[in-house]
């Protein structure tokens, strides 16, 4: 629990994969002009690439290192941390060339008085749950998102967008090279709001399923809610279930 009473906790499953390539971490930040704070980061190493697990671990550790030591506005801290994490992945590859090609997605949030700032690269999720309603906050950096936008503009049909075999490909990732796309923003939070950071392994459950668990577990602690989401994913038992990681943060009630 953070210094201001903000509750948080995470849970993960390896799914049907041979190893866990997700990583997450959190650090409580000392009180400053933005109030007592908390930073949470979730990373998903690219499956099928060398050392996806190392990429996500290096990125998380580097990200938290900067966020806990930096000063300034929360959004500024997040961008500095993202740049440093990308640099540390580059340094790891330079030290061990056999790791060339490793990379990771990343989504992170810095909580402060009244709300949070966030940053994301790739296809991991940031959700906001309030009063029974769930919404995804961050855009996804995927071919599918680009196809859906083309369909919205009338350049292709929705059916063509849905059927494209490259929908799942990621268009931006942390791998020590210039990052193609970075999404960032901020949002106000109200007492008892939930903010959920998750890797794409939660997709079999979907937004509605995650919202349902949040509603059922509304009196539970953040860690219990995260564990309940992971249990529900395991109960679905998808044959090709990816690693899935969920971190839940509850805004203080007072």
Beta strands, then each sheet from edge to edge (+ up, - down):
strand 1: 7-13
strand 2: 22-32
strand 3: 35-45
strand 4: 104-112
strand 5: 115-121
strand 6: 125-130
strand 7: 133-136
strand 8: 183-188
strand 9: 194-198
strand 10: 244-250
sheet 1: 1+ 10- 9+ 6- 7+
sheet 2: 2+ 3- 4+ 5- 8+
end
